[in-house]
Amino acid sequence: IIGRTIYNGKTEWAAVRSKYFISALLTENPGSFAMLSAENMVFGDRAQTPLYHASVGFPLGVSTVSSRLYLGPLDIDHISATGTNLDATMNWGWAIIRPISKGILWVLKFMHNALRLNYGIVLLLFALLIRFITGPLTKKSFESTQRMQKIQPEIKKMQTKFKNDPQRLNRETMAMYKKHGVNPLGGCLPMLIQMPLLMALFIVFRTTIEFRGQPFIFWITDLSKPDIVFSLPFTIPIYGDGIAILPLLMGATLFLTMRMSSATMDKNQKPIMYFMNGFFVLLFNSFPSGLNLYYTTYNLLSFFQQRSIKNKLGKK
């Protein structure tokens, strides 16, 4: 039993929601507080059935209360039609990410509704669009990383030569960076700029109702669920109890990209990269197939872009 909790202050609605649906009491005039509580009840053969209570309170002097009840999906179009800020119940991420999340969802819905495309096709096209937008940043990051790796042998020689003179080592290192046009932060900064976008994508794909029950092709029958093709008789920590195909394909694209970008990397650092690759496969196995479809496509496009950049740099 969850005890009754009272929330004081101007209240326009009180709601109880699940991942995809919501029950909301909407008042025409704001109340002065809201009350929420929950308890367990026996329903049929089920030992546990949650029962929730939500209400909006008004001062004693109020004689008439007018309200509406919204029972339906957490769909931004339906929610917006209520004329309230009920969309605050939806998971958009942190304040800095919310506008990006809403923009991403708008683009996905537009491509699906206006162009009448299957959501699987929409995700493939959206990956191509995001690859086009982030391409210049990724190119700059990859080029900087490649230049940094090329001068690592010289950097190590200087570290050995000036190991007893830190100030001289710092001056010589900066001079070498300038000579080869290398920015030590060049490989990280573009990725940091992309982080809000990547987080917004993750939130939208994992929490919105648009992909619920939407099939794609072959074994991908629901883009909101993992594309499990074989159930295991046991559970693997992090991985789960089923084998999904898309996380394996995504892991393959990550492996190809990592192997190419780490060709000149210190051998001691490579095991860490491959460990991260394997960890992502384990982690993403329980993620929605729509999210894995997007990341697999995005990573494959990244691989071809980086291979093209590497070939061009090799000719210089």
Disulfide bonds with the S-S distance in Angstrom:
none
